Amino acid sequence: RFESPSYNPGKASYGIIMPELPDDDVDSIKEGTYVYWMHQDEDVPRGSLGEVIEVDGEDRKVRFPKAKLQLPATKLNVSDFQKGTLVHRTKDGRSEETGEVKDLEDGKLIIEVDGKTREEKAKYLMKCDFQPGMFVFWKLQDKYVPAGHVGKVLGEVDSRGKIKVAFPEGAWFFKSRDLVKALVQPGSYVQWNQSDDEISEGEIGEATGEINERGKIRVAFSKGTWSFAHDDLLPYELQLGAFVKWQKMDEDVKKGDIGQVVGIKTSQSRLRVQFPKGRWKFRANELSLCRIQPGNLVKWSKSDEDIMRGDIGEVVRLEGNRLSIQWPQ
């Protein structure tokens, strides 16, 4: 552990990207978000990509290629591709190329690749493993980027499709195949693999999004913020957005209620959880992870005229104690 209370990030500082709730959380669907409607009609067929142009309480006004609709935010599914998302093109087998989403026009994404812009349907794109703000390692090493130093991906791609990454000694462009995503990311809830007088065994901290001058990750614990080598940190099982159950019960949280982790109170080493009746702080060891999580692909054990037997759906969000699922039809 490297303590640096007066740390000045200097040339290694490129801004802190703090975590938000998962993209499909209703509060994360803001103006400019690219979304799909979870239903369909003759003007907006399944798979039509639209852009939120207005937020009106719990509703969102969305511009689709053939219509503008006022829809409940709970009926929207956020696209994997947003403005600034780094992507690979797959249509012509050139998945090595890395581009950036610049805009959305008439339901097609405007991508900049090799310094040129072009239209692409979302189905011909693959989201890059490395996105702006992520922590990464370089597979190689030199005097400027020693082994084990953590870098941060910047939102910049050069004409050769290389991604710009900031390390403590500077920022350079790298091929995506030469990068490895770190297990600990900005906003990750982590435990130190040791303990001392200031950090008790099993205490949970939060990665602040900063990297110090030695390529170590800054983590906030209850008594302070310190820098740690990546391999000395263990990602905790429960992360922001996770579906959980309380191992106890009371008049507010009933047996079987499902909650979602919405934050952490590092000064108390407790997680904030939203349950159907309200939001409270809990010790992490009082919570258990649900079997089904946001983004999981699932099958319904039944079927009807809308959901055929064998259909695969995606878990979008939690509504009360029920899961909202996006199905093919």
N, C-alpha and C positions, 0 to 999 in steps of 0.2 A: 504494500500500500504506500502511495506517495502523497503525503499531505502537503497541500499548497494553498493555504487560506488567502494569500495575496496574489494568486495566479492571474497573470495578464496574458490572454491568449495571443496577443500580437498578430503576427502574420498568419498564424494558424486559424484565426477566427473568421468564419464565413457565415455567422448567424446561427442561432439555435432554432431548430425545428422541433417544436413540442408536439406530442401526440394528441390526436383527437380521437373521438369515438369512431368505430368502424364506419366506412363510407355509407353503408346502408342505414345507419342510425338516422332517424327522422331529422334530428337537429343538424345533421351534417349535410342535408340536401338544401343547398343554398343557391342563390342566383348564379348562373353560369355552369351548374352541374349538369353533366350529360347523363341521361336516364332512359330506361325502358319503362313502358306501361306494363303492369302485370296482367292486364286484360287486353282486349283487342276489339276493333270494329272495322267497318269497311274503309274508314279513312286512316286508321292507325293499325295496320296489320302487325301480327307478332314479329318482333325483331326490329321494329322501327326505332331508330335512335333519335331522341329529342334533347332539347336544352331548356333548363329551367330559366324563365325570363322574369319571373316575379314570385315573391314569397308573400302569401296572404294568410297569416295565422297558421293553421294546420294544413292549408291547401297550397298547391304550387301550380302556377300557370306554366305550361310546357309548350314549346314550339316544336312540332313534328313537321316532316316534309310537306304533308297535305292538310294539316289542321293545327289549331292552337286549342288546347284543352285545359280547363281548370280541374285539377285532380287532387284527391287527398294524398298527402305525402306518403302515407302508409301503403299506397297502391303503386309506388314507384320502386324500381330496382336500379340502383346506381351502376353505371357501366364501369368496367375495369379500365376504360380509356378516358382520361380527362385531359384538359389542356395542360401541357407540360409532361405528360406521361411518356417515358422512353419505351419504344416498341421495336419489334423486328417484323419485317415483311415476310409473309410465308407464301404468297400467291405464286411466285415464280421460283420458289426454292432458294431464295437468297436470304435465309434467316440470319446470316452473319452480319448483315447490314443493320445498323442501329439508327433509328430516326426518332423524331420528337413530334408529338401531337401539338398542332398549332391552333386548330379551329375545327368547327363543325359547320358544314354547309349542306343543306338538303339531305340530311341523314347520313352523309359521308364525312369521314374524318379527313382533315387536311394534315398531311404528314410532311415534315421536312427531312429528306434523306439526301446525302451527298450535296448539300447546299441547294437542292431543288425541292419545290413543293409539289405534291401530287395528291389526288383524292384516292382514298381506299375505304372499302367497307370493313367494318369491325371484324367480320369473320375471316378476313385475310391478314389479320394482325395478331401478333403474340406479344404479350406484355413482357418487357425485359425484366430479368431477375434483379436488376439494379436500378433503383429510382432515386431522385433527388432527396438528399437528407439521410440516406442509408449509410451505415457503417460497413466498411469493407476492408479486406486485406489484399495486398498484392501477392501473387503467387511467387514472384521472384524477390530479389532484394538488391540494394546497392547502398552507397554511403548516404544517400538522401532519404531512402525508405528502408530502414533496417527491418529484418524479420520480426514479426510480432507487432509492428506499429499499425495502429488503426487509422484509416482515412475516412473521409466523408464524401459521398457522391454529390457533385454539383449538377445543376440543371443545364448542362452544356454538352453538345456532341459536335465533333469536328467533321470536316468534309469526308473523312475516311471512316466515319462511323465509330470513332473512338470516344470513350466517355471521360469527362474531366473529373478527377478526384483530388480533393485537398488533403494533404498530409501535413504534419507539423512544419516541415521544411519548405513547403511550397505546393503548387497544384500543377498536375500534368495530365495528359490524355493517355488512356489505357484501353487496350482491347478488352471487351467484356469477358472473353475466355480466359484472361489472365487475372481476373478478380474473383474473390471468394466473399460471399456475404457473411458478415459476422453473426454469431448467434445472439449477441446482445445488440439491441438497436436503441435509438433515441426513444425514451419513454418506457423501455422494458423494465419490468419489476424483477429485481435480482436479489440474490443472497451472496455474501462473501463466503468463500470456502474456508475462511479462518474466523477468528473472533479475538477481541481484545476488550479493554476497559470501556471503549466508546461504541463498539459495535458488538452487540451480544450475538451469541450463536443462533442462527436461524432468522435473524432480523431481516426484514425486507426493505430494500431501498429502491430508488428510481433513477435510471440513467438520465442525466439532464440534457443530453444532446451535445455536450462539449467534449472535446478531446484536448488533453494537455500537451505541453511541449515535448513530452516523451512518448507520445502516441498512446497514452493511456486514457481510459474512459472515466469521466467524472460521474460520481454517483452520490445522490442525496440520501442520507440516513437520518434517523431521528435526532442525532446530536451534532450533525455537521455534514459537509460535502467533501469528499476526498477522491483521489485518482487511483484507479486500479488497472492492472494488466487484465486484458480481456479474459485470459484463461483462468484467472482467479475469481471470476464471477460465474454464478449459476443462474440461468433464467428460471424464474419461479413458475410453477405449474399454472397459476392463475394470472392472466394478463388482461389488459384493458379490453373490454368488449366480451369477455368470456361469460358464458351462461353457467350459473352456479346455483347450488341449494344450500340453505343454512342447515346445519346439523341439529339445531334445536328448533323450537317453535314458541310463539306467543300469540297475543291477540292481533298483532299486526302482520306477522309472517306465519302463515299457516303451514302445516305439514304438506309437503309436495309443491309449495310455491317455488317458481323459478325466478331468479334474479339475474341481473347483468352487471358486471363490474364496470363502473363508470369513472373511477378515479382512485387515488391513493392519498392518505394523510400521512406523509412520511414522518412528521413529528410524533405521531402516535403509532406508527407502523401498523396502520389499519387500512383496509380496503373499503371504498365506498361502493355500495351495491344498491341498484334500483330494483325494488320489488313491486308487485302490483299496487300496494297501498302506500308506498313511500320509499324514501331513500335514507339509508342508515350506514354507519361505519361498523365493520366487523373485524375481529382478528382473523387472519388468513387461515389459521388451523381450525376455525369453526365452519369453514366453507368447503364444499366438495364440488368438483368439476362435473358438469352434466355430460352425459354420453354424447349428445348432439350439440354441435357448436356452429356459430355463424359461418356460412360458406361451405358447410358440409353438403355432399350430394347424398340424397336419401330416396328411398322407395316407400310408398304407402302400402300398408299391409292389406288394403282393400282396393276397390276400384269403382268408378261410376262413369257417366257419360262424358265427363270432362277429363278425368284422370284415368287413363287406361292402365291395365295391369302391366307392371314392368316399367312404367314411365319413371324416369329419373328427374327429381326436382332439386333445387338449390335452396338451402335455408337462408332466408334474407334477414329476418329480424324477429324479435320477441314482442308480442302484443298481449299484455297481461300474462296469463300462463299458457298461451297458445303460440305456436310457431307459425310464422308467415313463410310460405314456400312458393317459389316460382316454378311452375310446371310448364312443359312444352306447349300445352294448348290452353 
